[in-house]
C-alpha cells in the first residue's frame, strides 16, 4: 500500500499551479514577441525606474514592520537591524521559493531561535505576520471594492456591482470586528496547538497602517513601470495586484510564476500586452530577483557568524585536552 506523504502536498500544488499558469500564459503571449517586450522595457523613463526602486525599498521596510509588531506583541526585544535582515531574508526567499508560510517559518526559526525565542513563540510570530498581511489585503480590498466596484468586472464581466460593494463592506466589517475584539480584550484564538492572544490596541493600529503600506509599495512598482499613456491608474493597478498576488500566494507557485502575468493580462485588456509583461518583469526584478540574490549573501554571512560563535569554545576544549 502506497502511503501519501503530506510533505509533498505544497510542492505538488505549486508545480501544478505553475504548469497550469504556464499553459494559460503561453496562450496569452502567442502574439507577443521578445522584441516588443524589450522595446517596452527600454521605453520606461529613468525617473520611473527610480520610483519603482524606491517603492521596493518602502515595501520591504514595511515587511520588516510585520516582524517588529509581532515581536512587540510577544514582548520580545530584538535589535531593529536584526529584524530588518531577518524579515528581508525571509520574504525574499519565501516569495521566490513558494509555500511562503512554510519556507518563511524555517528561515525565521533559524534566525530568531538564535535570539532566544522558542518554537511556540516563533510559531505565533509567523501566524501574526501572515495575519497582518491578510489584514492589509482585507483593508485595501474592502476600500477598493467600495470606491472602484468596477474592478470586479475585470475578472467577472457579468457580475452585478452590488456584489463587489457588499463584499467590500463585509471585509471592512470583519476588520472592524477584529479591532473591537482587541479593544474589548476577548479570549485568545486557538490555531491547532498555538494560542494567539488579540494584540493590544496600539499594535492593531500599527497593523492597519503598515500592512496596507507594504501592499501599496509593491503595487507601485508595477504602476511606475507601466507607460503613462495607457496606465489605468493606481487604484486599478492596486486592485489587480491584490487579487493576483493573493492568488499567487495561495497557489504556492514559486514567485507566483505565471499567475501574476495571466491575471494582469486578463484584467488589463486595453493595455499593450508587451507593456504589461515589461512592467511585471520590472516587478520581478526589483521585488523578487534582486532581494533573492542579496538574501543568499545574508544567509551565508549569518551562518558564518554562527559558526564563528561556536568555534572558540571548541578550540578551548581542544587546548585543555
Number of C-alpha atoms within 10 A of each C-alpha: 3 4 5 8 7 8 8 9 11 17 17 13 16 24 17 15 22 23 15 13 22 17 13 16 20 13 11 15 16 8 9 14 10 10 10 16 20 14 13 21 21 11 14 19 12 10 10 17 16 13 16 25 21 15 24 24 17 18 25 23 18 22 25 24 23 27 22 22 22 23 21 16 19 18 9 14 10 14 10 13 10 14 21 19 16 24 26 21 24 25 25 25 25 25 25 22 19 25 22 24 18 12 17 23 18 15 18 22 19 14 23 19 13 11 14 11 17 12 12 12 21 22 18 20 27 22 17 24 23 15 15 25 21 14 22 23 21 23 22 24 25 25 18 21 23 20 13 17 21 19 21 22 14 18 16 11 10 9 13 13 16 12 13 22 21 14 16 22 17 14 21 19 15 15 18 13 12 16 19 13 17 20 15 11 14 12 12 14 11 10 10 6 8 14 15 19 17 21 23 16 16 11 16 20 12 14 24 19 14 23 26 23 21 25 23 24 24 25 25 26 28 24 27 24 27 28 21 12 7 12 18 15 11 15 18 19 22 22 23 24 22 21 17 20 21 17 16 25 20 16 23 27 29 23 27 26 23 21 25 22 25 21 22 22 20 14 21 19 11 11 17 18 22 22 24 25 26 25 24 20 19 23 23 19 14 21 26 20 19 12 22 23 13 14 21 14 12 16 17 11 12 16 13 11 11 12 11 11 11 10 10 11 11 10 10 10 9 9 8 6 5
